[in-house]
Amino acid sequence: MNNLLSSLGLAPSQADMTGGVEFWHGAERCGWLMKQGDVIKTWRRRWFVLKEGRLFWFLSDKVTPSCQTRGVIDVGKCLSVKGAEDVINKAHGFELSTRAATQYFIAGSGKEKEEWINSIGRSIVRHSNSLVQDEVHDY
């Protein structure tokens, strides 16, 4: 679908989605997570890469410069990351929320879940400007 939209000039290009981040090396964190689909709410296993304030996901852990991302979240626009086992009724679940949407993930263990939450949380703090920009008032 993205390829069709891209060919029509209606979808963001790979370069637009990645923001120039070289996702194929030097990740702050990477690993397998289950992600709930945006439209069809099934759970799919994806390889995730956290780097420079962006969370990318791929079909395979063989990530190269020519790999097509399956999606990306600008962590700087996220408001929170927290456990979500009670919300999704799945062990090791967590959520990542923006003003517009909440995405759900499942890690392989409780330890992995906490490591992802901590890594994403640090990235939110480093890359977030949403609260600062929205709360600046000039009197």
Helices and strands as residue ranges (DSSP letters): H 2-7, H 14-18, E 29-36, E 43-51, E 54-58, E 71-74, G 75-77, E 78-83, H 85-88, E 93-98, E 102-106, H 110-127, H 130-134
